[in-house]
Amino acid sequence: MSTPQPRPNVADIPPYVAGRPPTVRPGMVSYKLSSNENPYPPLPGVVEAVQEAVGTMNRYPDMGSAALYAKLAETFDVPADHLSVATGSVGLIYQLVQAFCDAGDEVVFAWRSFEAYPIAVTAAAATAVRVPLLPDGRHDLDAMAAAISDRTRVVLVCTPNNPTGPAVTQAELDAFLARVPAHVLVVVDEAYVEFVRTDDPVDGVATYRRHDNVVLTRTFSKAYGLAGFRVGYAVAPAPVAAALRAVSLPFGVSTVAQVAAIASLERRAELLERVDALVAERTRVVEGLRERGWDVPDAQGNFVWFGLGGRTADFAVAADDLGIVVRPFAGEGARVSIGETEANDRLLRLAESFAR
């Protein structure tokens, strides 16, 4: 008698490789620069709000996330029925592919880009169409438009691109959208939108308002520092948002996550001051790397990219020896988060000593 077997595509799902924690070294403070986490502690008032919410842990969360939807709608001036929340922006990516793709349908995205994209596509039995990045780490939007076929249902645009760092401009996105068929859903993944300081930045909300096939995915994990609570949101035309809510996991966003997100939105001005400080530190690091001869791509997230090829593993080991852990992508390069000042100083020392 045969044993139960999953769908054939399940065996093809690539594993998600999370950034590992730092090695504990006696007498040395180690730093985790492998997961693009916010190095700051929660904003004042957020912990207190969460602590109060913990007292209701015997009750289910509000499945409709009504208070969070209301706060998001107020903050970004969008209708509440144009919103959907989930367990981080990655949860929304899974739901989008599930809601809009049948088996064999195609999903186009740049590569390398966010590691969860091929996982979500394969899990849905859809087909991933990976379009190589340009040499400077940017999306090749012309090539992505050319890759759209009769089978394409979704296109993923990660801006800023994780792990390489460059962001798409508004002019580039507008030109791309003009070439995308109206029935193809374009997902603008803005997990790092708060960190963008490039010329002609994408105005995601204005863009979605102009297009019936554009959805934004965002997260509270990065700039807001709520990575441990897993909450993100999508902004989309009402039919798309309704489809996302229809396939969402019941009670997926916990009470404490909803409360923490609302409390953080109420303190958005303070949050953006912290983001400005991280951007200033990012600028210092990028300038320091380039002064040391490193040709790093434009960094518009809270991380920098080292295109190391076959030397990636050696770089990760050398970083670990200095008490910082980075996120290596075997044979391609390493992504390093902007962290505490001392951690960033160690990265600059590593860049000084590691042979280019």
Secondary structure, DSSP 8 states (H G I E B T S, - for coil): -------GGGGG------------BTTB--EE-SS----S---TTHHHHHHHHHTTTTS---TT-HHHHHHHHHHHT--GGGEEEESHHHHHHHHHHHHH--TT-EEEEEES--THHHHHHHHTT-EEEEEE--TTS---HHHHHHH--TTEEEEEEESS-TTT----BHHHHHHHHTTS-TTSEEEEE-TTGGG---SSB--HHHHHHH-TTEEEEEESSSTT--GGG--EEEE--HHHHHHHHHTS-TT-S-HHHHHHHHHHHHTHHHHHHHHHHHHHHHHHHHHHHHHTT-------SSEEEE--GGGHHHHHHHHHHTTEE-EEETTTEEEEE---HHHHHHHHHHHHHS--
